[in-house]
Amino acid sequence: MPEHGPLPSTEFAVELDGVDIPGFLEVKLPTQETDEQDYREGDDPKHSKKLFGDVHYTPLVLARGAEEDNERLDDWRKAVANGDAEEARKNIAVIIQDKAGESALRFEFTNAWIRKYEPPALNAQAGGGPEAIAVETYTVEFEEMERKNV
């Protein structure tokens, strides 16, 4: 029987065109905001009505441990930089998993492309240890976001 309650924020997966891409440490899901417009006709009372307009999203931000084997993301980034419109736009999904590791909630992003790539910041004085890892960050734009229960 499935457990009820909030999902953990530490269990998630990322897919690029349906293929699981492991190694993501952090995902910042976008905020959705809808424009508002004031509307009033000439014979309306002195207050306006609120109408909704266009929907806007902040970018999706993905942080991943830097690895030698990062070909899919690197090829995607290069396609955008080279202006290859056919290869630059991908579908990406972020799947939040329950405590048992089963998919529970899915966010799908259509026609996504990498707007910004940040290579790892390196610091030899950081103290080392297993927690001192090189992290790459990808800022991703997209056309539409859909939230689905799995």
N, CA, C and O atoms as a GROMACS GRO file, in nm:
protein
  600
    1MET      N    1   0.084  -0.118   0.000
    1MET     CA    2   0.000   0.000   0.000
    1MET      C    3   0.089   0.124   0.000
    1MET      O    4   0.181   0.134   0.082
    2PRO      N    5   0.064   0.221  -0.091
    2PRO     CA    6   0.150   0.339  -0.097
    2PRO      C    7   0.137   0.425   0.028
    2PRO      O    8   0.031   0.435   0.090
    3GLU      N    9   0.248   0.485   0.062
    3GLU     CA   10   0.251   0.575   0.177
    3GLU      C   11   0.196   0.711   0.135
    3GLU      O   12   0.218   0.756   0.023
    4HIS      N   13   0.124   0.775   0.226
    4HIS     CA   14   0.070   0.907   0.197
    4HIS      C   15   0.157   1.011   0.265
    4HIS      O   16   0.232   0.981   0.358
    5GLY      N   17   0.148   1.132   0.217
    5GLY     CA   18   0.225   1.241   0.275
    5GLY      C   19   0.316   1.303   0.172
    5GLY      O   20   0.320   1.260   0.056
    6PRO      N   21   0.390   1.404   0.213
    6PRO     CA   22   0.478   1.474   0.119
    6PRO      C   23   0.588   1.384   0.065
    6PRO      O   24   0.637   1.293   0.134
    7LEU      N   25   0.626   1.410  -0.058
    7LEU     CA   26   0.734   1.335  -0.121
    7LEU      C   27   0.869   1.390  -0.075
    7LEU      O   28   0.880   1.509  -0.048
    8PRO      N   29   0.971   1.306  -0.067
    8PRO     CA   30   1.104   1.356  -0.029
    8PRO      C   31   1.164   1.439  -0.143
    8PRO      O   32   1.141   1.410  -0.260
    9SER      N   33   1.241   1.540  -0.108
    9SER     CA   34   1.305   1.624  -0.210
    9SER      C   35   1.441   1.569  -0.252
    9SER      O   36   1.508   1.626  -0.338
   10THR      N   37   1.481   1.458  -0.192
   10THR     CA   38   1.614   1.402  -0.219
   10THR      C   39   1.611   1.287  -0.320
   10THR      O   40   1.717   1.241  -0.364
   11GLU      N   41   1.493   1.241  -0.357
   11GLU     CA   42   1.482   1.127  -0.449
   11GLU      C   43   1.421   1.174  -0.580
   11GLU      O   44   1.301   1.203  -0.586
   12PHE      N   45   1.503   1.182  -0.684
   12PHE     CA   46   1.453   1.228  -0.814
   12PHE      C   47   1.541   1.173  -0.926
   12PHE      O   48   1.652   1.126  -0.903
   13ALA      N   49   1.487   1.179  -1.046
   13ALA     CA   50   1.560   1.136  -1.165
   13ALA      C   51   1.537   1.239  -1.274
   13ALA      O   52   1.439   1.313  -1.272
   14VAL      N   53   1.630   1.243  -1.370
   14VAL     CA   54   1.619   1.334  -1.484
   14VAL      C   55   1.630   1.252  -1.611
   14VAL      O   56   1.720   1.168  -1.625
   15GLU      N   57   1.538   1.277  -1.705
   15GLU     CA   58   1.539   1.210  -1.835
   15GLU      C   59   1.557   1.313  -1.945
   15GLU      O   60   1.500   1.422  -1.939
   16LEU      N   61   1.636   1.279  -2.045
   16LEU     CA   62   1.654   1.362  -2.163
   16LEU      C   63   1.607   1.281  -2.283
   16LEU      O   64   1.667   1.179  -2.316
   17ASP      N   65   1.500   1.326  -2.347
   17ASP     CA   66   1.437   1.251  -2.456
   17ASP      C   67   1.412   1.106  -2.418
   17ASP      O   68   1.437   1.015  -2.498
   18GLY      N   69   1.364   1.084  -2.296
   18GLY     CA   70   1.326   0.952  -2.248
   18GLY      C   71   1.439   0.866  -2.194
   18GLY      O   72   1.414   0.754  -2.149
   19VAL      N   73   1.562   0.916  -2.196
   19VAL     CA   74   1.678   0.840  -2.147
   19VAL      C   75   1.721   0.897  -2.012
   19VAL      O   76   1.742   1.017  -1.998
   20ASP      N   77   1.733   0.809  -1.912
   20ASP     CA   78   1.775   0.851  -1.778
   20ASP      C   79   1.918   0.903  -1.782
   20ASP      O   80   2.008   0.838  -1.837
   21ILE      N   81   1.940   1.021  -1.723
   21ILE     CA   82   2.074   1.080  -1.713
   21ILE      C   83   2.107   1.086  -1.564
   21ILE      O   84   2.054   1.172  -1.494
   22PRO      N   85   2.193   0.999  -1.515
   22PRO     CA   86   2.224   0.996  -1.372
   22PRO      C   87   2.321   1.108  -1.332
   22PRO      O   88   2.380   1.175  -1.417
   23GLY      N   89   2.336   1.126  -1.202
   23GLY     CA   90   2.439   1.215  -1.149
   23GLY      C   91   2.395   1.354  -1.110
   23GLY      O   92   2.478   1.435  -1.070
   24PHE      N   93   2.266   1.384  -1.121
   24PHE     CA   94   2.221   1.518  -1.083
   24PHE      C   95   2.213   1.530  -0.932
   24PHE      O   96   2.157   1.443  -0.864
   25LEU      N   97   2.268   1.638  -0.881
   25LEU     CA   98   2.272   1.663  -0.738
   25LEU      C   99   2.160   1.755  -0.693
   25LEU      O  100   2.112   1.745  -0.580
   26GLU      N  101   2.119   1.845  -0.783
   26GLU     CA  102   2.017   1.943  -0.747
   26GLU      C  103   1.939   1.982  -0.871
   26GLU      O  104   1.994   1.994  -0.981
   27VAL      N  105   1.809   2.002  -0.852
   27VAL     CA  106   1.721   2.050  -0.958
   27VAL      C  107   1.638   2.163  -0.899
   27VAL      O  108   1.575   2.148  -0.794
   28LYS      N  109   1.638   2.277  -0.968
   28LYS     CA  110   1.551   2.388  -0.929
   28LYS      C  111   1.440   2.395  -1.033
   28LYS      O  112   1.461   2.440  -1.146
   29LEU      N  113   1.322   2.348  -0.992
   29LEU     CA  114   1.208   2.349  -1.084
   29LEU      C  115   1.161   2.492  -1.107
   29LEU      O  116   1.172   2.576  -1.018
   30PRO      N  117   1.108   2.520  -1.225
   30PRO     CA  118   1.067   2.656  -1.260
   30PRO      C  119   0.943   2.702  -1.183
   30PRO      O  120   0.862   2.623  -1.136
   31THR      N  121   0.934   2.832  -1.174
   31THR     CA  122   0.814   2.898  -1.123
   31THR      C  123   0.727   2.933  -1.244
   31THR      O  124   0.777   2.976  -1.348
   32GLN      N  125   0.597   2.913  -1.230
   32GLN     CA  126   0.503   2.951  -1.336
   32GLN      C  127   0.429   3.076  -1.290
   32GLN      O  128   0.379   3.082  -1.178
   33GLU      N  129   0.423   3.176  -1.378
   33GLU     CA  130   0.351   3.298  -1.344
   33GLU      C  131   0.267   3.340  -1.464
   33GLU      O  132   0.311   3.332  -1.578
   34THR      N  133   0.146   3.386  -1.436
   34THR     CA  134   0.054   3.430  -1.539
   34THR      C  135   0.038   3.581  -1.531
   34THR      O  136   0.015   3.636  -1.424
   35ASP      N  137   0.051   3.647  -1.647
   35ASP     CA  138   0.031   3.792  -1.651
   35ASP      C  139  -0.112   3.826  -1.611
   35ASP      O  140  -0.205   3.749  -1.636
   36GLU      N  141  -0.127   3.941  -1.549
   36GLU     CA  142  -0.261   3.990  -1.519
   36GLU      C  143  -0.281   4.122  -1.592
   36GLU      O  144  -0.187   4.199  -1.613
   37GLN      N  145  -0.404   4.145  -1.632
   37GLN     CA  146  -0.436   4.270  -1.701
   37GLN      C  147  -0.563   4.326  -1.640
   37GLN      O  148  -0.660   4.254  -1.615
   38ASP      N  149  -0.561   4.456  -1.618
   38ASP     CA  150  -0.681   4.525  -1.570
   38ASP      C  151  -0.772   4.553  -1.688
   38ASP      O  152  -0.727   4.590  -1.796
   39TYR      N  153  -0.903   4.534  -1.666
   39TYR     CA  154  -1.000   4.555  -1.772
   39TYR      C  155  -1.120   4.628  -1.714
   39TYR      O  156  -1.170   4.594  -1.607
   40ARG      N  157  -1.166   4.727  -1.787
   40ARG     CA  158  -1.284   4.801  -1.743
   40ARG      C  159  -1.351   4.862  -1.865
   40ARG      O  160  -1.285   4.926  -1.947
   41GLU      N  161  -1.480   4.842  -1.877
   41GLU     CA  162  -1.556   4.906  -1.984
   41GLU      C  163  -1.606   5.041  -1.936
   41GLU      O  164  -1.610   5.066  -1.816
   42GLY      N  165  -1.642   5.126  -2.027
   42GLY     CA  166  -1.679   5.264  -1.993
   42GLY      C  167  -1.792   5.277  -1.894
   42GLY      O  168  -1.791   5.370  -1.813
   43ASP      N  169  -1.890   5.187  -1.897
   43ASP     CA  170  -2.003   5.200  -1.804
   43ASP      C  171  -1.989   5.111  -1.681
   43ASP      O  172  -2.083   5.100  -1.602
   44ASP      N  173  -1.872   5.048  -1.663
   44ASP     CA  174  -1.847   4.968  -1.543
   44ASP      C  175  -1.826   5.059  -1.423
   44ASP      O  176  -1.794   5.177  -1.439
   45PRO      N  177  -1.844   5.005  -1.303
   45PRO     CA  178  -1.812   5.084  -1.184
   45PRO      C  179  -1.665   5.126  -1.187
   45PRO      O  180  -1.590   5.084  -1.275
   46LYS      N  181  -1.625   5.208  -1.094
   46LYS     CA  182  -1.491   5.266  -1.092
   46LYS      C  183  -1.380   5.167  -1.060
   46LYS      O  184  -1.264   5.208  -1.047
   47HIS      N  185  -1.410   5.040  -1.046
   47HIS     CA  186  -1.304   4.942  -1.024
   47HIS      C  187  -1.290   4.853  -1.148
   47HIS      O  188  -1.386   4.833  -1.222
   48SER      N  189  -1.172   4.801  -1.168
   48SER     CA  190  -1.146   4.718  -1.286
   48SER      C  191  -1.156   4.571  -1.251
   48SER      O  192  -1.153   4.531  -1.135
   49LYS      N  193  -1.170   4.492  -1.355
   49LYS     CA  194  -1.170   4.347  -1.341
   49LYS      C  195  -1.030   4.298  -1.374
   49LYS      O  196  -0.957   4.361  -1.450
   50LYS      N  197  -0.993   4.186  -1.316
   50LYS     CA  198  -0.862   4.126  -1.343
   50LYS      C  199  -0.880   4.015  -1.446
   50LYS      O  200  -0.961   3.924  -1.428
   51LEU      N  201  -0.803   4.023  -1.553
   51LEU     CA  202  -0.801   3.919  -1.655
   51LEU      C  203  -0.664   3.854  -1.655
   51LEU      O  204  -0.564   3.918  -1.623
   52PHE      N  205  -0.660   3.728  -1.692
   52PHE     CA  206  -0.531   3.660  -1.700
   52PHE      C  207  -0.481   3.664  -1.844
   52PHE      O  208  -0.558   3.668  -1.939
   53GLY      N  209  -0.348   3.662  -1.856
   53GLY     CA  210  -0.286   3.671  -1.988
   53GLY      C  211  -0.188   3.559  -2.013
   53GLY      O  212  -0.216   3.442  -1.986
   54ASP      N  213  -0.072   3.594  -2.065
   54ASP     CA  214   0.030   3.496  -2.101
   54ASP      C  215   0.091   3.430  -1.978
   54ASP      O  216   0.098   3.488  -1.870
   55VAL      N  217   0.135   3.306  -1.998
   55VAL     CA  218   0.202   3.230  -1.893
   55VAL      C  219   0.352   3.237  -1.918
   55VAL      O  220   0.398   3.219  -2.031
   56HIS      N  221   0.429   3.263  -1.812
   56HIS     CA  222   0.575   3.270  -1.820
   56HIS      C  223   0.636   3.174  -1.718
   56HIS      O  224   0.576   3.147  -1.614
   57TYR      N  225   0.754   3.125  -1.750
   57TYR     CA  226   0.825   3.034  -1.660
   57TYR      C  227   0.966   3.087  -1.635
   57TYR      O  228   1.027   3.148  -1.724
   58THR      N  229   1.016   3.064  -1.515
   58THR     CA  230   1.158   3.084  -1.492
   58THR      C  231   1.229   2.962  -1.549
   58THR      O  232   1.164   2.860  -1.574
   59PRO      N  233   1.360   2.968  -1.572
   59PRO     CA  234   1.428   2.851  -1.630
   59PRO      C  235   1.437   2.733  -1.533
   59PRO      O  236   1.427   2.750  -1.411
   60LEU      N  237   1.457   2.617  -1.588
   60LEU     CA  238   1.489   2.496  -1.514
   60LEU      C  239   1.640   2.496  -1.492
   60LEU      O  240   1.716   2.520  -1.586
   61VAL      N  241   1.684   2.471  -1.369
   61VAL     CA  242   1.828   2.471  -1.339
   61VAL      C  243   1.867   2.333  -1.287
   61VAL      O  244   1.809   2.282  -1.192
   62LEU      N  245   1.967   2.274  -1.352
   62LEU     CA  246   2.014   2.140  -1.319
   62LEU      C  247   2.161   2.146  -1.279
   62LEU      O  248   2.243   2.204  -1.350
   63ALA      N  249   2.194   2.086  -1.165
   63ALA     CA  250   2.333   2.080  -1.120
   63ALA      C  251   2.374   1.933  -1.115
   63ALA      O  252   2.303   1.849  -1.060
   64ARG      N  253   2.490   1.903  -1.173
   64ARG     CA  254   2.533   1.764  -1.188
   64ARG      C  255   2.681   1.753  -1.155
   64ARG      O  256   2.761   1.842  -1.187
   65GLY      N  257   2.717   1.644  -1.092
   65GLY     CA  258   2.858   1.616  -1.067
   65GLY      C  259   2.931   1.600  -1.200
   65GLY      O  260   2.888   1.524  -1.286
   66ALA      N  261   3.042   1.672  -1.215
   66ALA     CA  262   3.120   1.665  -1.340
   66ALA      C  263   3.181   1.526  -1.354
   66ALA      O  264   3.241   1.473  -1.261
   67GLU      N  265   3.163   1.467  -1.472
   67GLU     CA  266   3.216   1.334  -1.500
   67GLU      C  267   3.279   1.334  -1.639
   67GLU      O  268   3.245   1.416  -1.724
   68GLU      N  269   3.369   1.241  -1.660
   68GLU     CA  270   3.430   1.226  -1.793
   68GLU      C  271   3.325   1.184  -1.895
   68GLU      O  272   3.326   1.232  -2.009
   69ASP      N  273   3.234   1.096  -1.855
   69ASP     CA  274   3.131   1.043  -1.944
   69ASP      C  275   3.006   1.130  -1.933
   69ASP      O  276   2.914   1.099  -1.857
   70ASN      N  277   3.004   1.238  -2.009
   70ASN     CA  278   2.892   1.332  -2.005
   70ASN      C  279   2.852   1.368  -2.148
   70ASN      O  280   2.815   1.482  -2.177
   71GLU      N  281   2.860   1.270  -2.236
   71GLU     CA  282   2.846   1.294  -2.378
   71GLU      C  283   2.708   1.349  -2.417
   71GLU      O  284   2.701   1.441  -2.498
   72ARG      N  285   2.600   1.294  -2.362
   72ARG     CA  286   2.466   1.339  -2.402
   72ARG      C  287   2.445   1.487  -2.372
   72ARG      O  288   2.396   1.562  -2.456
   73LEU      N  289   2.481   1.529  -2.251
   73LEU     CA  290   2.463   1.670  -2.215
   73LEU      C  291   2.560   1.760  -2.291
   73LEU      O  292   2.523   1.870  -2.331
   74ASP      N  293   2.682   1.714  -2.312
   74ASP     CA  294   2.781   1.794  -2.384
   74ASP      C  295   2.740   1.810  -2.531
   74ASP      O  296   2.753   1.919  -2.587
   75ASP      N  297   2.691   1.704  -2.593
   75ASP     CA  298   2.643   1.714  -2.731
   75ASP      C  299   2.524   1.808  -2.742
   75ASP      O  300   2.514   1.885  -2.838
   76TRP      N  301   2.435   1.804  -2.643
   76TRP     CA  302   2.319   1.893  -2.641
   76TRP      C  303   2.365   2.038  -2.631
   76TRP      O  304   2.317   2.124  -2.705
   77ARG      N  305   2.457   2.065  -2.541
   77ARG     CA  306   2.510   2.200  -2.522
   77ARG      C  307   2.576   2.250  -2.651
   77ARG      O  308   2.556   2.365  -2.691
   78LYS      N  309   2.654   2.164  -2.715
   78LYS     CA  310   2.723   2.202  -2.839
   78LYS      C  311   2.624   2.228  -2.952
   78LYS      O  312   2.646   2.318  -3.033
   79ALA      N  313   2.516   2.152  -2.959
   79ALA     CA  314   2.415   2.174  -3.063
   79ALA      C  315   2.353   2.313  -3.051
   79ALA      O  316   2.329   2.379  -3.151
   80VAL      N  317   2.328   2.356  -2.928
   80VAL     CA  318   2.274   2.491  -2.906
   80VAL      C  319   2.378   2.595  -2.948
   80VAL      O  320   2.346   2.688  -3.022
   81ALA      N  321   2.502   2.579  -2.902
   81ALA     CA  322   2.609   2.675  -2.932
   81ALA      C  323   2.635   2.685  -3.083
   81ALA      O  324   2.670   2.792  -3.132
   82ASN      N  325   2.617   2.574  -3.155
   82ASN     CA  326   2.641   2.572  -3.299
   82ASN      C  327   2.518   2.612  -3.381
   82ASN      O  328   2.525   2.617  -3.504
   83GLY      N  329   2.406   2.640  -3.314
   83GLY     CA  330   2.285   2.681  -3.385
   83GLY      C  331   2.214   2.568  -3.457
   83GLY      O  332   2.140   2.594  -3.552
   84ASP      N  333   2.236   2.445  -3.416
   84ASP     CA  334   2.172   2.329  -3.478
   84ASP      C  335   2.032   2.313  -3.419
   84ASP      O  336   2.013   2.242  -3.320
   85ALA      N  337   1.934   2.379  -3.480
   85ALA     CA  338   1.799   2.385  -3.424
   85ALA      C  339   1.736   2.247  -3.408
   85ALA      O  340   1.660   2.224  -3.313
   86GLU      N  341   1.766   2.155  -3.498
   86GLU     CA  342   1.706   2.022  -3.492
   86GLU      C  343   1.755   1.943  -3.369
   86GLU      O  344   1.676   1.875  -3.304
   87GLU      N  345   1.883   1.952  -3.338
   87GLU     CA  346   1.941   1.878  -3.225
   87GLU      C  347   1.937   1.956  -3.094
   87GLU      O  348   1.951   1.897  -2.987
   88ALA      N  349   1.917   2.087  -3.102
   88ALA     CA  350   1.925   2.171  -2.981
   88ALA      C  351   1.801   2.160  -2.893
   88ALA      O  352   1.811   2.178  -2.772
   89ARG      N  353   1.687   2.131  -2.950
   89ARG     CA  354   1.563   2.125  -2.872
   89ARG      C  355   1.532   1.981  -2.836
   89ARG      O  356   1.522   1.893  -2.921
   90LYS      N  357   1.517   1.960  -2.705
   90LYS     CA  358   1.492   1.825  -2.652
   90LYS      C  359   1.375   1.831  -2.555
   90LYS      O  360   1.336   1.939  -2.509
   91ASN      N  361   1.321   1.716  -2.524
   91ASN     CA  362   1.222   1.705  -2.417
   91ASN      C  363   1.293   1.651  -2.294
   91ASN      O  364   1.371   1.556  -2.302
   92ILE      N  365   1.265   1.712  -2.182
   92ILE     CA  366   1.332   1.674  -2.058
   92ILE      C  367   1.225   1.651  -1.952
   92ILE      O  368   1.121   1.718  -1.952
   93ALA      N  369   1.250   1.558  -1.863
   93ALA     CA  370   1.155   1.529  -1.754
   93ALA      C  371   1.232   1.519  -1.623
   93ALA      O  372   1.343   1.467  -1.618
   94VAL      N  373   1.169   1.571  -1.518
   94VAL     CA  374   1.220   1.555  -1.382
   94VAL      C  375   1.116   1.473  -1.308
   94VAL      O  376   0.999   1.512  -1.300
   95ILE      N  377   1.157   1.361  -1.253
   95ILE     CA  378   1.066   1.269  -1.186
   95ILE      C  379   1.099   1.266  -1.038
   95ILE      O  380   1.211   1.233  -0.998
   96ILE      N  381   1.000   1.300  -0.956
   96ILE     CA  382   1.018   1.292  -0.810
   96ILE      C  383   0.971   1.153  -0.768
   96ILE      O  384   0.864   1.107  -0.808
   97GLN      N  385   1.054   1.087  -0.689
   97GLN     CA  386   1.025   0.950  -0.647
   97GLN      C  387   0.981   0.946  -0.500
   97GLN      O  388   1.018   1.032  -0.421
   98ASP      N  389   0.901   0.845  -0.467
   98ASP     CA  390   0.859   0.828  -0.328
   98ASP      C  391   0.972   0.760  -0.249
   98ASP      O  392   1.079   0.733  -0.303
   99LYS      N  393   0.946   0.733  -0.122
   99LYS     CA  394   1.049   0.676  -0.034
   99LYS      C  395   1.092   0.536  -0.078
   99LYS      O  396   1.202   0.491  -0.043
  100ALA      N  397   1.007   0.468  -0.153
  100ALA     CA  398   1.040   0.334  -0.203
  100ALA      C  399   1.116   0.339  -0.336
  100ALA      O  400   1.153   0.235  -0.390
  101GLY      N  401   1.138   0.460  -0.388
  101GLY     CA  402   1.209   0.475  -0.515
  101GLY      C  403   1.120   0.465  -0.637
  101GLY      O  404   1.170   0.460  -0.750
  102GLU      N  405   0.988   0.463  -0.617
  102GLU     CA  406   0.894   0.456  -0.729
  102GLU      C  407   0.861   0.598  -0.777
  102GLU      O  408   0.852   0.691  -0.697
  103SER      N  409   0.842   0.613  -0.907
  103SER     CA  410   0.804   0.742  -0.964
  103SER      C  411   0.669   0.784  -0.910
  103SER      O  412   0.574   0.705  -0.910
  104ALA      N  413   0.659   0.909  -0.865
  104ALA     CA  414   0.534   0.957  -0.806
  104ALA      C  415   0.481   1.083  -0.875
  104ALA      O  416   0.360   1.099  -0.891
  105LEU      N  417   0.570   1.171  -0.913
  105LEU     CA  418   0.531   1.299  -0.972
  105LEU      C  419   0.631   1.332  -1.082
  105LEU      O  420   0.752   1.320  -1.064
  106ARG      N  421   0.578   1.375  -1.196
  106ARG     CA  422   0.662   1.397  -1.314
  106ARG      C  423   0.639   1.538  -1.368
  106ARG      O  424   0.525   1.580  -1.387
  107PHE      N  425   0.748   1.610  -1.392
  107PHE     CA  426   0.743   1.741  -1.457
  107PHE      C  427   0.807   1.725  -1.594
  107PHE      O  428   0.923   1.686  -1.606
  108GLU      N  429   0.730   1.757  -1.699
  108GLU     CA  430   0.779   1.742  -1.836
  108GLU      C  431   0.796   1.880  -1.900
  108GLU      O  432   0.711   1.968  -1.885
  109PHE      N  433   0.907   1.897  -1.970
  109PHE     CA  434   0.942   2.024  -2.033
  109PHE      C  435   0.963   1.998  -2.182
  109PHE      O  436   1.046   1.915  -2.219
  110THR      N  437   0.889   2.069  -2.267
  110THR     CA  438   0.897   2.046  -2.411
  110THR      C  439   0.985   2.150  -2.479
  110THR      O  440   0.992   2.266  -2.436
  111ASN      N  441   1.050   2.106  -2.585
  111ASN     CA  442   1.138   2.191  -2.666
  111ASN      C  443   1.238   2.268  -2.581
  111ASN      O  444   1.255   2.389  -2.596
  112ALA      N  445   1.305   2.196  -2.494
  112ALA     CA  446   1.402   2.257  -2.402
  112ALA      C  447   1.538   2.272  -2.470
  112ALA      O  448   1.574   2.194  -2.558
  113TRP      N  449   1.610   2.374  -2.427
  113TRP     CA  450   1.746   2.397  -2.478
  113TRP      C  451   1.830   2.464  -2.368
  113TRP      O  452   1.777   2.536  -2.284
  114ILE      N  453   1.959   2.438  -2.372
  114ILE     CA  454   2.050   2.490  -2.269
  114ILE      C  455   2.082   2.636  -2.301
  114ILE      O  456   2.145   2.666  -2.403
  115ARG      N  457   2.039   2.725  -2.214
  115ARG     CA  458   2.069   2.867  -2.230
  115ARG      C  459   2.204   2.904  -2.171
  115ARG      O  460   2.275   2.989  -2.224
  116LYS      N  461   2.240   2.838  -2.060
  116LYS     CA  462   2.363   2.874  -1.990
  116LYS      C  463   2.427   2.748  -1.934
  116LYS      O  464   2.360   2.662  -1.876
  117TYR      N  465   2.558   2.740  -1.950
  117TYR     CA  466   2.636   2.630  -1.894
  117TYR      C  467   2.743   2.690  -1.805
  117TYR      O  468   2.817   2.779  -1.847
  118GLU      N  469   2.752   2.641  -1.682
  118GLU     CA  470   2.855   2.685  -1.589
  118GLU      C  471   2.944   2.566  -1.556
  118GLU      O  472   2.899   2.471  -1.492
  119PRO      N  473   3.072   2.570  -1.599
  119PRO     CA  474   3.163   2.462  -1.562
  119PRO      C  475   3.192   2.466  -1.412
  119PRO      O  476   3.158   2.565  -1.346
  120PRO      N  477   3.252   2.363  -1.358
  120PRO     CA  478   3.276   2.358  -1.214
  120PRO      C  479   3.369   2.470  -1.166
  120PRO      O  480   3.462   2.510  -1.237
  121ALA      N  481   3.342   2.520  -1.046
  121ALA     CA  482   3.434   2.610  -0.978
  121ALA      C  483   3.530   2.521  -0.899
  121ALA      O  484   3.488   2.432  -0.825
  122LEU      N  485   3.658   2.545  -0.916
  122LEU     CA  486   3.759   2.461  -0.852
  122LEU      C  487   3.832   2.540  -0.744
  122LEU      O  488   3.861   2.659  -0.762
  123ASN      N  489   3.861   2.474  -0.633
  123ASN     CA  490   3.927   2.540  -0.521
  123ASN      C  491   4.012   2.437  -0.446
  123ASN      O  492   3.958   2.351  -0.377
  124ALA      N  493   4.142   2.446  -0.460
  124ALA     CA  494   4.233   2.351  -0.395
  124ALA      C  495   4.234   2.366  -0.244
  124ALA      O  496   4.281   2.276  -0.174
  125GLN      N  497   4.182   2.476  -0.192
  125GLN     CA  498   4.181   2.501  -0.048
  125GLN      C  499   4.047   2.466   0.017
  125GLN      O  500   4.024   2.500   0.133
  126ALA      N  501   3.960   2.400  -0.056
  126ALA     CA  502   3.824   2.373  -0.007
  126ALA      C  503   3.817   2.268   0.102
  126ALA      O  504   3.709   2.246   0.158
  127GLY      N  505   3.925   2.203   0.133
  127GLY     CA  506   3.922   2.104   0.240
  127GLY      C  507   3.918   1.961   0.192
  127GLY      O  508   3.945   1.869   0.268
  128GLY      N  509   3.884   1.941   0.067
  128GLY     CA  510   3.884   1.806   0.011
  128GLY      C  511   3.778   1.716   0.071
  128GLY      O  512   3.677   1.764   0.122
  129GLY      N  513   3.802   1.588   0.065
  129GLY     CA  514   3.706   1.491   0.114
  129GLY      C  515   3.606   1.457   0.006
  129GLY      O  516   3.602   1.520  -0.099
  130PRO      N  517   3.524   1.355   0.032
  130PRO     CA  518   3.427   1.311  -0.069
  130PRO      C  519   3.318   1.414  -0.098
  130PRO      O  520   3.256   1.408  -0.204
  131GLU      N  521   3.294   1.508  -0.006
  131GLU     CA  522   3.189   1.607  -0.029
  131GLU      C  523   3.236   1.721  -0.118
  131GLU      O  524   3.153   1.799  -0.165
  132ALA      N  525   3.366   1.734  -0.143
  132ALA     CA  526   3.420   1.839  -0.229
  132ALA      C  527   3.423   1.786  -0.372
  132ALA      O  528   3.522   1.728  -0.416
  133ILE      N  529   3.314   1.807  -0.445
  133ILE     CA  530   3.305   1.755  -0.581
  133ILE      C  531   3.288   1.870  -0.680
  133ILE      O  532   3.238   1.977  -0.645
  134ALA      N  533   3.330   1.847  -0.801
  134ALA     CA  534   3.314   1.945  -0.909
  134ALA      C  535   3.172   1.935  -0.962
  134ALA      O  536   3.124   1.826  -0.994
  135VAL      N  537   3.104   2.050  -0.971
  135VAL     CA  538   2.964   2.052  -1.011
  135VAL      C  539   2.947   2.140  -1.135
  135VAL      O  540   2.993   2.254  -1.139
  136GLU      N  541   2.879   2.085  -1.237
  136GLU     CA  542   2.842   2.160  -1.357
  136GLU      C  543   2.696   2.202  -1.343
  136GLU      O  544   2.614   2.126  -1.291
  137THR      N  545   2.664   2.323  -1.389
  137THR     CA  546   2.526   2.372  -1.379
  137THR      C  547   2.475   2.408  -1.518
  137THR      O  548   2.543   2.472  -1.598
  138TYR      N  549   2.352   2.364  -1.546
  138TYR     CA  550   2.286   2.389  -1.674
  138TYR      C  551   2.158   2.468  -1.648
  138TYR      O  552   2.074   2.426  -1.569
  139THR      N  553   2.144   2.582  -1.715
  139THR     CA  554   2.021   2.660  -1.709
  139THR      C  555   1.946   2.632  -1.839
  139THR      O  556   1.998   2.655  -1.948
  140VAL      N  557   1.824   2.583  -1.826
  140VAL     CA  558   1.750   2.530  -1.940
  140VAL      C  559   1.621   2.611  -1.961
  140VAL      O  560   1.541   2.628  -1.869
  141GLU      N  561   1.603   2.659  -2.083
  141GLU     CA  562   1.478   2.724  -2.124
  141GLU      C  563   1.391   2.619  -2.192
  141GLU      O  564   1.440   2.517  -2.239
  142PHE      N  565   1.261   2.644  -2.196
  142PHE     CA  566   1.168   2.548  -2.255
  142PHE      C  567   1.042   2.622  -2.295
  142PHE      O  568   1.024   2.739  -2.260
  143GLU      N  569   0.954   2.555  -2.367
  143GLU     CA  570   0.831   2.618  -2.413
  143GLU      C  571   0.713   2.592  -2.321
  143GLU      O  572   0.631   2.681  -2.298
  144GLU      N  573   0.704   2.471  -2.269
  144GLU     CA  574   0.587   2.437  -2.188
  144GLU      C  575   0.627   2.340  -2.077
  144GLU      O  576   0.713   2.254  -2.095
  145MET      N  577   0.563   2.356  -1.961
  145MET     CA  578   0.585   2.268  -1.848
  145MET      C  579   0.453   2.200  -1.814
  145MET      O  580   0.348   2.264  -1.809
  146GLU      N  581   0.458   2.069  -1.793
  146GLU     CA  582   0.338   1.994  -1.753
  146GLU      C  583   0.370   1.910  -1.630
  146GLU      O  584   0.471   1.840  -1.625
  147ARG      N  585   0.282   1.919  -1.531
  147ARG     CA  586   0.296   1.842  -1.406
  147ARG      C  587   0.200   1.724  -1.415
  147ARG      O  588   0.081   1.741  -1.439
  148LYS      N  589   0.253   1.602  -1.394
  148LYS     CA  590   0.171   1.480  -1.405
  148LYS      C  591   0.191   1.392  -1.283
  148LYS      O  592   0.303   1.372  -1.237
  149ASN      N  593   0.082   1.339  -1.232
  149ASN     CA  594   0.091   1.234  -1.131
  149ASN      C  595   0.123   1.104  -1.205
  149ASN      O  596   0.068   1.078  -1.312
  150VAL      N  597   0.210   1.023  -1.147
  150VAL     CA  598   0.251   0.899  -1.214
  150VAL      C  599   0.173   0.783  -1.156
  150VAL      O  600   0.191   0.669  -1.198
   0.00000   0.00000   0.00000
